[in-house]
Amino acid sequence: MMISAKFLKGSLAATALSLVLFFPTAAAPLSTDISVTARIGSKGGNVLAEDPATGMSVNLSFPAGALTEETEITLLIHGTRQPGVLLKCHINGISVLPTSLWFQEKVEINIYNPPEEVTEAMVAYRVVNSQFNIPLGNHEQHIDEGWISGTIYSTGRFSLGTPTATEVTAQCRKLAAYNPARPLTYADEESDTPFRLTEELNELYEFHSYGGPYAGPPDEYLTAPACALADDEECMRWQKALTQVEAHITWVEQHRRTGNTEGVKSEEANAKNALQEAIDGYLKKASPANRCGSYIKAAAKYLESATLLGMNIEGESQIAKHFNQLVDECSFVFTVEKQEWIDKPKEKREDGSTYEEKATYYKTIKCYTPWNEFLATGTQKIRGEGTMSLHYENHWVGDEKNDHTVTDGSWRVEKIEGGIQQYIDDHGEQTMLANMSVYWKKDVTSHAWGKVAGGKTYDFSNHDDESFVEHVSYNIENGYTEKNGTSEYGFIIRIFILKAPGDGRDDPDDCF
């Protein structure tokens, strides 16, 4: 039965009771909010916050590629109680900021030494609102060491608690009805927020709730939809879909722990249904102009999840075929440009003769590495194409003798063999090195003429169309430049990454 209590506006009793009812159980209080901010870039990193009074600490671990650009990440351990969803909530709450930031790879949350001893029943979860939580993916309880971990795909609010069997059932039901494209809604359900605060004409607040401050909530509370607020971004990203899928798998493990075989079967089916629905939606969308950015990244993530769930038998699933087609289209592409020059102006020597020398040499190589090979560790094969051009001339003129040479030539690549190797030093810095054997085909013509002692002249030409092999190594870093020499003699090498699938060069309106 619903109990209605009226309190005068500003009443301390109303304030105290509302706090009790909004936060079902008391978490161990921390004295103050603890906030740590760090700048994390594409190479990854960690953010660690620790409460010296209790010894509890939280660490965020960002792998390489989780963020596409340097971003300020704030980790906040709340000192006052936040909505925790579960009746038995062990901490005041954790927030990761900025809001609505999506990660390109899983980010791990580790909670060390929480106020309660870590048990197999304990769950770390995302707080959607006061009624609905989504357990973290890849959930692990390290009981002997006293810490718990899970993974996330976006920033948000998080907590830690131990759900009852009734709460597990209710939260599983909510998760199955959840529509990831609209994070604060349920599919095909209407709003029915159980706590209401309404202002009446007599300036009294009317507060509705169920039972007393420590009474367990009835089924109506546990099964009510969390919220029906429209999301500003009704966009089905792969991170949203996999957040739901991996949460179902976490509930599978909870059911397996308690011997609930029906719950295991139900949540396994829910995980597959949620993933299949997301994949179907992805395949039905019109592909973007750039199919080699977020679009192929989403296909790769969906395929990986489908394979883990046994939904990609012998690589024949629709998403597998689609991904393989995209791999054929999308390669890691980089170019190497090398320019050499000689610009020695005419000079008069001590013997009275003059000499000048000029040369312009330009080489460009365009290399391809299939995207799936590039993502793999170790050596990735390279194939490619390229050209070289050369104009060279020198002129020496003496009193009675002279000598002149002019060479013009072009080269084309017949084939490229080699690979990219990735090295990580002791500081975690990653370097990519391309070691290549480039097979060139010449087309070079030289013309020499002049006069020797006695007034005898000569004039002959030569053509060279032989092949040769050039063995080279280059650091693969976008914008890498190596320069040596002066204005008279020298060379410059430039490296450009033209296409790196998943590198964030997408249309901002893309949603995959």
N, C-alpha and C positions, 0 to 999 in steps of 0.2 A: 504494500500500500504506500502511495506517495505521501510524504509528510511535508506540509507547507508551514514555514516559519517566517514571521514578519519582524523586521528589525528596523529601528530608527536609523536614518542615514548617518553614517559616521560612528555608529555604535561599535565599541571595542569588542563586544561579544560577537557581533556579526562578522567582524574581521577575523577573529580567532577561529570561529566555527568554519568559515569559508576556507581558511587555510587547511584545516584538518580534512575537510571533505574533498578539496581539490587534490590533496596529496595523500593517498590512501595510507601509507606507512611512513614512518620517519626514517630517512636515511641518516647515516652518521654525518654530523655536521662538520664542515670545514670552517675555519675561522673567517677567511676572506676568499674572494675570487682570486684565482691564480691564473695569470695570462702570460703566455710566451708567444712571441712573434718571430718568425724566421723567413728569410727569402730563399725559396726553393726554385731551382731552374730545371732545365730538361735533363740534367745529369742526375737528378734525384737528391735525396738528403733526408734528414730527420728533424723532427720537432719534439722536444722533451719538456714536459712540465711536471714538477714534483711539489707535493705538499710536505714541507719539513716537519709539521706538527704530527701528522699521522703516518708519514712514510709512504703514502700512496703516490704513485707516479703513472703518467700516461705518455706513451711514445707513439708518434706517427712516423711510419717509415715509407718514404716515397721512392719507388724504383725509378730507374732511368726511363724517360719517356712518359711518365705519368702526367707531367706538365709540359706544355709546348713552349712556354716562355717563363722567365723569372717572375715569380708571384709571391706576394707576402701572404703567408699562412699563419693564422692565429689559432693556437690551441688554448682553450679556456676550461679550467676545472672550476665548477661553480661552488661557491661557499654557502649559497642558500639553496634550498630545495627547489627543483624544477619538476614539472609534470613528468612522472616516471612510468605511467600506464599500469604497471604491475602493482599488486598489493604489497609484495615483498621486494622493495627496491633498496639496493645496498649503497648507492652513492647519490650525491645531490644532482649530478648531471655533468655532461661534457659537451662542449660546443666546438665545432671546427668552422672557422671563417676564412674567407668571405662566403656569404650565402650563395647558393645556386652555382657552385663551381664544379664542373664535371671533369673527372680524371680520365686520362687515356689508358691507364693501366690500374690494376688494383692497388690500393693503398692500405697498408696494414695498421690496425690499431692494437696496441698492446697495453693492457691495464695491469700494473704490478701492485701487489700488496694491497688489495682493496680492504675496506673495514671488516668484511666478513670473509671467512676462509673460503677459498675457491672449491667448488664441488662440481660433479658431473651435471647436476641439474641447473647450474647457473648459466645465464644467457646474457651476452652483450648484444645490444640492439639499437636500432635507429628509432627515435621518437618522432612519429609522424604528427601526432597530437595526443591529447590526454587519454584517448581510448584505443589507439592503434599503434603497435610497434612492428618493425620489420627486423628480425634477427640478422646479424651480420653473416656474410658468407665465409666459407673456409674456417668455421668456428672450431676453436680448440681450447680445452681447459687443461692447464698445466698444474695439476693439483699439488704435486710434491714441491714444485718451485713457487707456488702461490701466485700465478698470473694467468690471465685469460686473453685470447687474441681472436681477431676476425678481420675481414677485409671489407672495404667500402669503395664505391665508385664516385661519390660526391660528398661535398661538405654537408653539415647539418648538425642536429642535436642527437646525442647518444646517451645511453644509460646502461645500467647493469642490475639485473635482478634474478630472482628465482621464481618462475611461474608455477602456479598450481596446475593440476591436471585439467581443471575446468578452464583456466585461462589459456592453456595451450590449445585446447579444442576451439575456444572462441577466436583466438588470434589466427589459427590456421584457417578458420572459416572466413575471417576478414581478409586475409591475404589472398585466398582463392578468388574472392569477389573484387579484389583491388584492381583498378585500372591504372597501369603505370604511366599512361600518357597524360593523366591528370592526377598528380601525386596526392591531392587532398580529397579524393573522391573514391567512391566505390562504383563499379559498373552496375547499372540498372537498379540502383537503390536511391531512395530519397533521404533527405536530411531528417535526423531526429536526435538532436543534441540532448543528452540526458540532463546536463546542468544548465539552468537558465537563470539569468539575472535580468529582471524586467523592472522598469521604473514606472510607478503608478502616479496618478494625479496628486495624491496626498504626499508625494515625495518620500514614500516608503519603498524599500527594496523588498522584493519577494524572492526567497531563495528556495528552490526545490531540490531535494535529493532523496536517496533511498537509504533507509536504516540509519544507524548511528555511526559515529566516526570510525569504529572498528568493525562494523558489520560487513560481511562479504557481499558483493554486488549480486543482484539477481540476474537471471538469464537475459532479461530485456536489456540490461546494461551491457552485458558482455557481447551481445550479438548486434547491437545497434550500429549503424554505419558511423564511421568516425567523423566525417564532415562532408559537406557538399559544396564547399567553396570552389569556384571555378579557378583553374590554374591559368596564369597569364601565358604560359608556354605549353600549349597542348601539342606537344611534340614527342613522338615515341622514339627516344634515343636508345641505342643498344645498352647503355649503362643502366637505364631505368628497367629494361626488361630483365637483364641479368641480376639486378638487385633483387627482383621478385623471385626469379628462378632459384638463385642460390639460397634465399631465405627458406624456400620450400625444402631444400636439401638439409638445411640446419634443423628444421622441424622433423624431417625424416629421422635424423640421428637422435633427437629427443624421444621420439616414439620408440625407436629401436632400443634405447636405453631402458625404457620402462616395460618393454615386452609387448607393446601395443602393435600387433601385426597389421590390424586393419588400418591404423593410423599411418603406418609405414607405406602401405599400398596406396592409400589415398593421397598422401603428400608426394609420393613418387609420380603418380598420375598427374597431380596438379602442376608439378615442376615441368613435366613434358608438355602438358597442355599450354601452359603459359609461354614456354619457349616456342612451340609450334605456332601459336597465335602471333607472336612477335615476328617470327620468320616470315609467315604468310603476309603480314602487313608490310614488311620490308620489301618483299619481292613484288608486291602489287604497286608500290610507289614508283613514280616516274624517276628514272635515274638522273643525277645532276650532270652538268656539262663536264665537271671534273669527276670522273669515276674512280680516280686513283688516290683520293684523299680519304675523307671520312666514310665514303661509300664502301670502299673495299675493306677499310678497317672494321666496319660493322659486320660485313660478310665474314671476315676472319674470326671475329669474336663469336658470332652466332654458330659458325661451323665448329669451333673449338668446344663450345658448350654442348652442341648436339652430339658430338663424338663422345664426350664424357658421359652423356646420359644414354648412350647406346642407340641414338636415333639416326646414325649415319652408317648404315650397314655397307661395308666394302666400298665406301666412298660414293655410293650411288644416290644419296639424298639430293633433293633439288637445290638446297643451299650449297652443297659441295660442288655440284656441276656449275652453279653460278659463280662461285668463288674461283674455280679453276679457269673459267672464261676470263674473269677479271685479271687473274695473274698473267695470262697471255697478253693482255692489254697494258698492264701496269708493270713497269720495270723501274728499278733504281737506276737513274741516269746521271752521269757526270761527264764533264768535258775537261780536257787538259789543253791549254793554249801555251805555246812556247814561241817566243820571238827573240831572234838574235840580230845584232846589227854591227856593221863596221862603217864608220863615217869619218874617214881620215882625209881631210882636205888636201889639195895639192900643196906640196911643200918643196922648197928648193934645197938640195943637199950640198955638202961641201964641195963635191966634184962638179957642181954646176948642173947636174941632172935634176929632173923633177919627178915626183912620185905621188900618186893618189890611189886610194883604195876605198871601195864602197861595197856593201853587201846588205841585203835584206832577206831574212829567212823567217818563214812563218809556218808553224805546225799546229794543227788542231786535231784532237782525237776525241771522239764521242763514244763512250763506253756504256754498256747495258749490263745490269745484273738482275735477274728475275727477283721480284719482290719477296717471294717466300724463301728463296735462297739467301737473300740479303738479311732477312730477319733471323736466320739460323746462325748458330755460333760456328766458329772455325772459318774455313776458307770457302769463299763463294766464287764460282766461275765467272769470268768476264768474257763478253764478246763485244764487238764494236766495229767502227769504221773511222776513217780519217784521211786527211790530205796534208801534204807539205808543198811549199813553193819556195823557190830560191832565185834571186838575181844577184850575181856577183860580178864585179869588174875591178881590174887594176890596170894602171897605166904608168909605165916608166919611160921617160924620154931623156936621152943623153945628147951629146953633141953630134955623134955620128950613128948611134944605135938607138933603138927603141923596142919596147916589148909591151904587148897589149893582150889581155885575156878577158873574155866575157862569157859567163856561164848562166844559162837559164834552165830551170828544171822544175818538174812537178813529180810528186810521189803520191801514190794512193795505197791504202791499207788493203792487203789481201786477206789477212786474218789476224786476230788477236788471241793470244793464249795467256792464261794466268789467273789470278784471283785476288780477292780482297781478304786481308787478314785483320782481325780485331785484337788489339792488345790493351790490357788494363794494367796500369802501373800500381805501385804500392799505395798511392793516394786515391785510387778509384777512378783516375782519369782514363778515358777510353780514346784510343787512337786507331784510325783505320788506315791501312797501308795497301796500296794497289801495286802488286808486283806483276809486270807484264812483259811478254815477248811480242813485239809488234813486227809483223812481216810486211815489208814495204816492196812495192814494185816501182822501179825508177823510170823516168822519161826525161833524160837530161842531155842537153846539147851544149858543147863548149866550142868557142871560136877563139883561136889564137893567131895573132899576126904580129909582124914587126920587121926589124932590119938588124942584121948582125954586122960585125966588122967586115970591111971590104965592100960594103954597100949591098950585100946580098939580102934579099927579102924572103920572107916565108909567110904563108897563109894557109891554115888548115882548120878543119872542124872535126868534132868527134861526137858520136851519139852513144849513150849508155842506157840500156833498158834492162839491166840485170836486177835481180831481187837481192835483198839483204835483210838481216834480222837485227832489231834494236832491242836491247834489254834495259828496261827502265823501272824505277820505283817512284811512286808519288804518294804524298800524304793526302788523304781524301777528307778535306775540310772545306766547306763552302766559303769562298772568298780567299782561300789560302794563296799567298803570293810569295815568291822567292825571286829576288833581284840581285844582280851582281854586275859590276863594271862601271864604265863612265859613259859620257856622251859619244866617245869615239868607238869604244868597244864594249860589248856587254850582252846580257841576256835577261829575260824575265819570264817566269813561269806562273801561270794563274790556273787555279782549280775552281770550277763552279759545279755545284750540285743542281741540276736542272729539274729533277723530279725525284722526290722521296715520298712515296705513298704514305699517308697518315701523318705528314709533317705539319698539318694545320693550314695549308694553303687552300682553303676551301671557301666557297661562297658562304658568307655568314648566315644566309637563309637556309642552308642545307640542314636537314634534320634526319639523321639516320642512326 
